[in-house]
Amino acid sequence: MDAMPKSAALVLAMSLTVLAGCATAQDIRERDGAACASYGFHPGTTDFSNCLQCESIARRYGYWPYWDSSRWRW
């Protein structure tokens, strides 16, 4: 007899997969910061802060904004 039924093993594997995709708030902040830096914004500036805010909004609502050198466009 198997030590673990196949259905339980499947549920365990799916749960571990989902948990592996979780990110902490710090991970998300680091990714947003890296994205904003890659756009050319410098940490500590108003534009960098605005970029972080737009990244957060885009993630929350599923938007894919783009920057046109004067402001975010949706």
Distance bins in CASP14 RR format, pairs under 12 A and 6 or more apart:
PFRMAT RR
TARGET T0000
AUTHOR 0000-0000-0000
RMODE 2
METHOD distances of the structure
MODEL  1
2 8 0 0 0 0 1 0 0 0 0 0 0
2 9 0 0 0 0 1 0 0 0 0 0 0
3 9 0 0 0 0 1 0 0 0 0 0 0
4 10 0 0 0 0 1 0 0 0 0 0 0
4 11 0 0 0 0 1 0 0 0 0 0 0
4 12 1 0 0 1 0 0 0 0 0 0 0
4 13 0 0 0 0 0 1 0 0 0 0 0
5 11 0 0 0 0 1 0 0 0 0 0 0
5 12 0 0 0 0 0 1 0 0 0 0 0
6 12 0 0 0 0 0 1 0 0 0 0 0
6 13 0 0 0 0 0 1 0 0 0 0 0
7 13 0 0 0 0 0 1 0 0 0 0 0
7 14 0 0 0 0 0 1 0 0 0 0 0
8 14 0 0 0 0 0 1 0 0 0 0 0
8 15 0 0 0 0 0 1 0 0 0 0 0
9 15 0 0 0 0 0 1 0 0 0 0 0
9 16 0 0 0 0 0 1 0 0 0 0 0
10 16 0 0 0 0 0 1 0 0 0 0 0
10 17 0 0 0 0 0 1 0 0 0 0 0
11 17 0 0 0 0 0 1 0 0 0 0 0
11 18 0 0 0 0 0 1 0 0 0 0 0
12 18 0 0 0 0 0 1 0 0 0 0 0
12 19 0 0 0 0 0 1 0 0 0 0 0
13 19 0 0 0 0 0 1 0 0 0 0 0
13 20 0 0 0 0 0 1 0 0 0 0 0
14 20 0 0 0 0 0 1 0 0 0 0 0
15 21 0 0 0 0 0 1 0 0 0 0 0
15 22 0 0 0 0 0 1 0 0 0 0 0
16 22 0 0 0 0 0 1 0 0 0 0 0
21 27 0 0 0 0 1 0 0 0 0 0 0
21 28 0 0 0 0 0 1 0 0 0 0 0
22 28 0 0 0 0 0 1 0 0 0 0 0
23 29 0 0 0 0 1 0 0 0 0 0 0
23 30 0 0 0 0 1 0 0 0 0 0 0
23 31 1 0 0 1 0 0 0 0 0 0 0
23 32 0 0 0 0 0 1 0 0 0 0 0
23 59 0 0 0 0 0 1 0 0 0 0 0
24 30 0 0 0 0 1 0 0 0 0 0 0
24 31 0 0 0 0 0 1 0 0 0 0 0
25 31 0 0 0 0 0 1 0 0 0 0 0
25 32 0 0 0 0 0 1 0 0 0 0 0
25 56 0 0 0 0 0 1 0 0 0 0 0
25 59 0 0 0 0 0 1 0 0 0 0 0
26 32 0 0 0 0 0 1 0 0 0 0 0
26 33 0 0 0 0 0 1 0 0 0 0 0
27 33 0 0 0 0 0 1 0 0 0 0 0
27 34 0 0 0 0 0 1 0 0 0 0 0
28 34 0 0 0 0 0 1 0 0 0 0 0
28 35 0 0 0 0 0 1 0 0 0 0 0
28 52 0 0 0 0 0 1 0 0 0 0 0
28 55 0 0 0 0 1 0 0 0 0 0 0
28 56 0 0 0 0 1 0 0 0 0 0 0
28 59 1 0 0 1 0 0 0 0 0 0 0
28 60 0 0 0 0 0 1 0 0 0 0 0
29 35 0 0 0 0 0 1 0 0 0 0 0
29 36 0 0 0 0 0 1 0 0 0 0 0
29 43 0 0 0 0 0 1 0 0 0 0 0
29 52 1 0 0 1 0 0 0 0 0 0 0
29 53 0 0 0 0 0 1 0 0 0 0 0
29 55 0 0 0 0 1 0 0 0 0 0 0
29 56 0 0 0 0 1 0 0 0 0 0 0
29 59 0 0 0 0 0 1 0 0 0 0 0
30 36 0 0 0 0 0 1 0 0 0 0 0
30 37 0 0 0 0 0 1 0 0 0 0 0
30 43 0 0 0 0 0 1 0 0 0 0 0
30 52 0 0 0 0 0 1 0 0 0 0 0
30 55 0 0 0 0 0 1 0 0 0 0 0
31 37 0 0 0 0 0 1 0 0 0 0 0
31 38 0 0 0 0 0 1 0 0 0 0 0
31 52 0 0 0 0 0 1 0 0 0 0 0
31 55 0 0 0 0 1 0 0 0 0 0 0
31 56 0 0 0 0 0 1 0 0 0 0 0
31 59 0 0 0 0 1 0 0 0 0 0 0
32 38 0 0 0 0 0 1 0 0 0 0 0
32 39 0 0 0 0 0 1 0 0 0 0 0
32 41 0 0 0 0 0 1 0 0 0 0 0
32 43 0 0 0 0 0 1 0 0 0 0 0
32 48 0 0 0 0 0 1 0 0 0 0 0
32 49 0 0 0 0 0 1 0 0 0 0 0
32 50 0 0 0 0 0 1 0 0 0 0 0
32 51 1 0 0 1 0 0 0 0 0 0 0
32 52 1 0 1 0 0 0 0 0 0 0 0
32 53 0 0 0 0 1 0 0 0 0 0 0
32 54 0 0 0 0 1 0 0 0 0 0 0
32 55 1 0 1 0 0 0 0 0 0 0 0
32 56 1 0 0 1 0 0 0 0 0 0 0
32 57 0 0 0 0 0 1 0 0 0 0 0
32 58 0 0 0 0 1 0 0 0 0 0 0
32 59 0 0 0 0 1 0 0 0 0 0 0
32 60 0 0 0 0 0 1 0 0 0 0 0
33 39 0 0 0 0 1 0 0 0 0 0 0
33 40 0 0 0 0 0 1 0 0 0 0 0
33 41 0 0 0 0 1 0 0 0 0 0 0
33 42 0 0 0 0 0 1 0 0 0 0 0
33 43 1 0 0 1 0 0 0 0 0 0 0
33 44 0 0 0 0 0 1 0 0 0 0 0
33 48 1 0 0 1 0 0 0 0 0 0 0
33 49 0 0 0 0 0 1 0 0 0 0 0
33 51 1 0 0 1 0 0 0 0 0 0 0
33 52 1 0 0 1 0 0 0 0 0 0 0
33 53 0 0 0 0 0 1 0 0 0 0 0
33 54 0 0 0 0 0 1 0 0 0 0 0
33 55 1 0 0 1 0 0 0 0 0 0 0
33 56 0 0 0 0 0 1 0 0 0 0 0
34 40 0 0 0 0 0 1 0 0 0 0 0
34 41 0 0 0 0 0 1 0 0 0 0 0
34 43 0 0 0 0 0 1 0 0 0 0 0
34 48 0 0 0 0 0 1 0 0 0 0 0
34 51 0 0 0 0 0 1 0 0 0 0 0
34 52 0 0 0 0 0 1 0 0 0 0 0
34 55 0 0 0 0 0 1 0 0 0 0 0
35 41 0 0 0 0 1 0 0 0 0 0 0
35 48 0 0 0 0 0 1 0 0 0 0 0
35 51 1 0 0 1 0 0 0 0 0 0 0
35 52 0 0 0 0 1 0 0 0 0 0 0
35 54 0 0 0 0 1 0 0 0 0 0 0
35 55 1 0 1 0 0 0 0 0 0 0 0
35 56 0 0 0 0 0 1 0 0 0 0 0
35 58 0 0 0 0 1 0 0 0 0 0 0
35 59 0 0 0 0 0 1 0 0 0 0 0
35 65 0 0 0 0 0 1 0 0 0 0 0
35 67 0 0 0 0 0 1 0 0 0 0 0
36 42 0 0 0 0 1 0 0 0 0 0 0
36 43 0 0 0 0 1 0 0 0 0 0 0
36 44 0 0 0 0 0 1 0 0 0 0 0
36 45 0 0 0 0 1 0 0 0 0 0 0
36 46 0 0 0 0 0 1 0 0 0 0 0
36 47 0 0 0 0 1 0 0 0 0 0 0
36 48 1 0 1 0 0 0 0 0 0 0 0
36 49 0 0 0 0 1 0 0 0 0 0 0
36 50 0 0 0 0 1 0 0 0 0 0 0
36 51 1 1 0 0 0 0 0 0 0 0 0
36 52 1 0 1 0 0 0 0 0 0 0 0
36 53 0 0 0 0 1 0 0 0 0 0 0
36 54 0 0 0 0 1 0 0 0 0 0 0
36 55 1 0 0 1 0 0 0 0 0 0 0
36 56 0 0 0 0 0 1 0 0 0 0 0
36 58 0 0 0 0 0 1 0 0 0 0 0
36 67 0 0 0 0 1 0 0 0 0 0 0
36 72 0 0 0 0 0 1 0 0 0 0 0
37 43 1 0 0 1 0 0 0 0 0 0 0
37 44 0 0 0 0 0 1 0 0 0 0 0
37 45 0 0 0 0 0 1 0 0 0 0 0
37 47 0 0 0 0 0 1 0 0 0 0 0
37 48 1 0 0 1 0 0 0 0 0 0 0
37 51 0 0 0 0 1 0 0 0 0 0 0
37 52 0 0 0 0 0 1 0 0 0 0 0
37 55 0 0 0 0 0 1 0 0 0 0 0
38 48 0 0 0 0 0 1 0 0 0 0 0
38 51 0 0 0 0 0 1 0 0 0 0 0
38 55 0 0 0 0 0 1 0 0 0 0 0
38 67 0 0 0 0 0 1 0 0 0 0 0
39 45 0 0 0 0 0 1 0 0 0 0 0
39 47 0 0 0 0 1 0 0 0 0 0 0
39 48 0 0 0 0 1 0 0 0 0 0 0
39 50 0 0 0 0 0 1 0 0 0 0 0
39 51 1 0 0 1 0 0 0 0 0 0 0
39 52 0 0 0 0 0 1 0 0 0 0 0
39 54 0 0 0 0 0 1 0 0 0 0 0
39 55 0 0 0 0 1 0 0 0 0 0 0
39 65 0 0 0 0 0 1 0 0 0 0 0
39 66 0 0 0 0 1 0 0 0 0 0 0
39 67 1 0 1 0 0 0 0 0 0 0 0
39 68 0 0 0 0 0 1 0 0 0 0 0
39 69 0 0 0 0 0 1 0 0 0 0 0
39 72 0 0 0 0 0 1 0 0 0 0 0
40 47 0 0 0 0 1 0 0 0 0 0 0
40 48 0 0 0 0 1 0 0 0 0 0 0
40 51 0 0 0 0 1 0 0 0 0 0 0
40 67 0 0 0 0 1 0 0 0 0 0 0
40 69 0 0 0 0 0 1 0 0 0 0 0
41 47 1 0 1 0 0 0 0 0 0 0 0
41 48 1 0 1 0 0 0 0 0 0 0 0
41 49 0 0 0 0 1 0 0 0 0 0 0
41 50 0 0 0 0 1 0 0 0 0 0 0
41 51 1 0 1 0 0 0 0 0 0 0 0
41 52 0 0 0 0 1 0 0 0 0 0 0
41 53 0 0 0 0 0 1 0 0 0 0 0
41 54 0 0 0 0 0 1 0 0 0 0 0
41 55 0 0 0 0 0 1 0 0 0 0 0
41 67 0 0 0 0 1 0 0 0 0 0 0
41 69 0 0 0 0 0 1 0 0 0 0 0
41 72 0 0 0 0 0 1 0 0 0 0 0
42 48 1 0 1 0 0 0 0 0 0 0 0
42 49 0 0 0 0 0 1 0 0 0 0 0
42 51 0 0 0 0 0 1 0 0 0 0 0
43 49 0 0 0 0 1 0 0 0 0 0 0
43 51 0 0 0 0 0 1 0 0 0 0 0
43 52 0 0 0 0 1 0 0 0 0 0 0
44 50 0 0 0 0 0 1 0 0 0 0 0
44 51 0 0 0 0 0 1 0 0 0 0 0
44 52 0 0 0 0 0 1 0 0 0 0 0
45 51 0 0 0 0 1 0 0 0 0 0 0
45 52 0 0 0 0 0 1 0 0 0 0 0
46 52 0 0 0 0 0 1 0 0 0 0 0
46 53 0 0 0 0 0 1 0 0 0 0 0
47 53 0 0 0 0 0 1 0 0 0 0 0
47 54 0 0 0 0 0 1 0 0 0 0 0
47 67 0 0 0 0 1 0 0 0 0 0 0
47 69 0 0 0 0 0 1 0 0 0 0 0
47 70 0 0 0 0 0 1 0 0 0 0 0
47 71 0 0 0 0 0 1 0 0 0 0 0
47 72 0 0 0 0 0 1 0 0 0 0 0
48 54 0 0 0 0 0 1 0 0 0 0 0
48 55 0 0 0 0 0 1 0 0 0 0 0
48 67 0 0 0 0 0 1 0 0 0 0 0
49 55 0 0 0 0 0 1 0 0 0 0 0
49 56 0 0 0 0 0 1 0 0 0 0 0
50 56 0 0 0 0 0 1 0 0 0 0 0
50 57 0 0 0 0 0 1 0 0 0 0 0
50 65 0 0 0 0 0 1 0 0 0 0 0
50 67 0 0 0 0 1 0 0 0 0 0 0
50 70 0 0 0 0 0 1 0 0 0 0 0
50 71 0 0 0 0 1 0 0 0 0 0 0
50 72 1 0 0 1 0 0 0 0 0 0 0
51 57 0 0 0 0 0 1 0 0 0 0 0
51 58 0 0 0 0 0 1 0 0 0 0 0
51 65 0 0 0 0 1 0 0 0 0 0 0
51 66 0 0 0 0 0 1 0 0 0 0 0
51 67 1 0 0 1 0 0 0 0 0 0 0
51 71 0 0 0 0 0 1 0 0 0 0 0
51 72 0 0 0 0 1 0 0 0 0 0 0
52 58 0 0 0 0 0 1 0 0 0 0 0
52 59 0 0 0 0 0 1 0 0 0 0 0
52 72 0 0 0 0 0 1 0 0 0 0 0
53 59 0 0 0 0 0 1 0 0 0 0 0
53 60 0 0 0 0 0 1 0 0 0 0 0
53 65 0 0 0 0 0 1 0 0 0 0 0
53 72 0 0 0 0 1 0 0 0 0 0 0
54 60 0 0 0 0 0 1 0 0 0 0 0
54 61 0 0 0 0 0 1 0 0 0 0 0
54 62 0 0 0 0 0 1 0 0 0 0 0
54 63 0 0 0 0 1 0 0 0 0 0 0
54 64 0 0 0 0 0 1 0 0 0 0 0
54 65 1 0 1 0 0 0 0 0 0 0 0
54 66 0 0 0 0 0 1 0 0 0 0 0
54 67 0 0 0 0 1 0 0 0 0 0 0
54 71 0 0 0 0 1 0 0 0 0 0 0
54 72 1 0 1 0 0 0 0 0 0 0 0
54 73 0 0 0 0 0 1 0 0 0 0 0
54 74 0 0 0 0 1 0 0 0 0 0 0
55 61 0 0 0 0 0 1 0 0 0 0 0
55 62 0 0 0 0 0 1 0 0 0 0 0
55 63 0 0 0 0 0 1 0 0 0 0 0
55 64 0 0 0 0 0 1 0 0 0 0 0
55 65 0 0 0 0 1 0 0 0 0 0 0
55 67 0 0 0 0 0 1 0 0 0 0 0
55 72 0 0 0 0 1 0 0 0 0 0 0
56 62 0 0 0 0 0 1 0 0 0 0 0
56 63 0 0 0 0 0 1 0 0 0 0 0
56 65 0 0 0 0 0 1 0 0 0 0 0
56 72 0 0 0 0 0 1 0 0 0 0 0
57 63 1 0 0 1 0 0 0 0 0 0 0
57 64 0 0 0 0 0 1 0 0 0 0 0
57 65 0 0 0 0 1 0 0 0 0 0 0
57 72 0 0 0 0 1 0 0 0 0 0 0
57 74 0 0 0 0 1 0 0 0 0 0 0
58 64 1 0 0 1 0 0 0 0 0 0 0
58 65 1 0 1 0 0 0 0 0 0 0 0
58 66 0 0 0 0 0 1 0 0 0 0 0
58 67 0 0 0 0 0 1 0 0 0 0 0
58 72 0 0 0 0 1 0 0 0 0 0 0
58 73 0 0 0 0 0 1 0 0 0 0 0
58 74 0 0 0 0 1 0 0 0 0 0 0
59 65 0 0 0 0 0 1 0 0 0 0 0
61 74 0 0 0 0 1 0 0 0 0 0 0
62 74 0 0 0 0 0 1 0 0 0 0 0
63 72 0 0 0 0 1 0 0 0 0 0 0
63 73 0 0 0 0 0 1 0 0 0 0 0
63 74 1 0 1 0 0 0 0 0 0 0 0
64 72 0 0 0 0 0 1 0 0 0 0 0
64 73 0 0 0 0 0 1 0 0 0 0 0
64 74 0 0 0 0 1 0 0 0 0 0 0
65 71 0 0 0 0 1 0 0 0 0 0 0
65 72 1 0 1 0 0 0 0 0 0 0 0
65 73 1 0 0 1 0 0 0 0 0 0 0
65 74 1 0 1 0 0 0 0 0 0 0 0
66 72 1 0 0 1 0 0 0 0 0 0 0
66 73 1 0 1 0 0 0 0 0 0 0 0
66 74 0 0 0 0 1 0 0 0 0 0 0
67 73 1 0 0 1 0 0 0 0 0 0 0
67 74 0 0 0 0 0 1 0 0 0 0 0
68 74 0 0 0 0 0 1 0 0 0 0 0
END
